[in-house]
Amino acid sequence: MSLSVSRRLAAVTAFAVAGLFASTAPAALAAPTAVTAAPTPPDIPLANLKAHLSQLSTIAANNGGNRAHGRTGYKASIDYVKAKLDAAGFTTTLQTFTSSGATGYNLIADWPGGDPNSVLMAGSHLDSVTSGAGINDNGSGSAAVLETALAVSRAGLQPTKHLRFGWWGAEELGLIGSKYYVNNLPAAEKAKISGYLNFDMIGSPNPGYFVYDDDPTIEQTFKNYYAGLGIPTEIETEGDGRSDHAPFKSAGIPVGGLFSGADYTKTAAQAQKWGGTSGQAFDRCYHSSCDSLSNINDTALDRNSDAVAYAIWTLGAATPVPPGQSFENTTDVTIPDSPAAAVTSSITASGVTGNAPATTKVDVNIVHTYRGDLVVDLLAPDGTVYNLHNRSGGSADNLVQTYTVNASSEVANGVWKLRVKDSAAQDTGYINSWKITF
């Protein structure tokens, strides 16, 4: 992680929500909601990740103890990653630039197939500082992105989106490599990138579980993954603007990512929910010579790497829902605290021929302090109830989610309702907006 951009001092509150709630139901419930499905994400083998880190450690040891920009250890690191990707069937491009009088390198790897006009990209910086091997910063992120790319190849994945992976040079000098890449993309190519996911320091020895709060859909994807593990997350603020997502964000590209902490101190509250040692830095070897193979928490590296794969599979390989006529309600509706009754928000659909499709899409944006208390239903014009969300997601806030409903037995035209109920006390929230697409 670079030190070149000042830290943000105050935490940013994220409004990324995914929730639909089911209250009292009519006599007959419709078939369960079928969420748009992607191929099952793989479990990224920890042993493979550790093998990559071991190689990076050996490269540093053989090249003056580091893998910094302009040093032989960095070029050897790029060569190692490129050889793995070339053998796995990726199309790789080595991009050169000059910084501080030395040649720098970015490595770009494209997986064949997917929509060339909708590119999902994941990346990490591969350089270290001159004082050490940089195994957590940022061998950890680089190994996770590499192993996820290799998992794409092993699975023969045929994603909806075109998948692209990047390893950046000279990040430690001020995001030089990633800025060069973004600044040299034609405007038409920038417009094709639907999202960029950044992974910088994800194996910190005293780890936290931090999620970037930039693009709501990307943020929610990572939050959903950790909610499934029962692991609470926090919004990432320590490295905000200090890593390679910043140039993409500045170019208007949606960004997101993960982080396990650098030299900020873990609080007692964080140690209680994540384990580890309060009063110590998340990474006491940040930018130091001791950022070696022993400076990795295997559990954090394993979980975060699995989250990388989950995001690539979910955001890049989901089955597309065919476009159709859409109707939206953007009027805020307050969700009263339990034990108050459910509230509804209505949409009148008209001009649609015949029944709703089996792939009726419902986009929900609910701002709420505790989505695990919410029950959300879609009510068809005849009163049939389609449950979308039933008190899941744990203690996380908000709900921004797309649901696919088999409503093919329903006439499309008529009044559709989103019904939301808060099932436990001490919450506040509101329906921000919702949309139905036939």
Protein Blocks (a to p, Z undefined) as FASTA:
>chain_A
ZZkbccdfbdcddddddddddddddfbdcdddddddddddddddfklmmmmmmmmmmmmm
mnoopacehiaklmmmmmmmmmmmmmnopacddddddeehiacdddddddeejjfkbccd
ddddfbdcfkbnolmlomkmmmmmmmmmmmmmmnopacfbdcdddddehklnoommmmmm
mmmpcfklmmmmnbdcddehjabfbbcddddfkbfklmmmmmmmmmmnopacdddfklgo
iamklmmmmnopacddddebjabccdfklmmmngpjehiafblmgoiaklcfklccfklm
mmmmmmmmmmmmmmmmgccdddddddddfbdcdddddfbdcdddddddehiahjadfkbc
cddddddfblklpccddddfkopacdfbghihijagcjdddddddfklbcfbdcdddddd
dfbehiacddfbdcddZZ
